[in-house]
Amino acid sequence: MPEQDKNADKLTLRLSADNRKVLEWIASRYGNITLSEAVRRALGTEKFLLEQKEKGASILIQQSDGRVKEIVFR
């Protein structure tokens, strides 16, 4: 058992069918990781984005045509 799992809490999560499909989609984009790992990665991403927002940073996306857009979190 990996070190990180030894002290992990078990959590049951209820998702709508649509949300489960989104989670499966995320997992497939990472090369078919487990749904649990997809949740962990999504949480890490959300944490990073919120930390940056709290620091006053802007989150920008450069589209394939070169246009840059700011992502605004509400």
Secondary structure, 3 states (H helix, E strand, C coil): CCHHHHCCCCCCCCCCHHHHHHHHHHHHHCCCCCHHHHHHHHHHHHHHHHHHHHCCCCEEEECCCCCEEEECCC
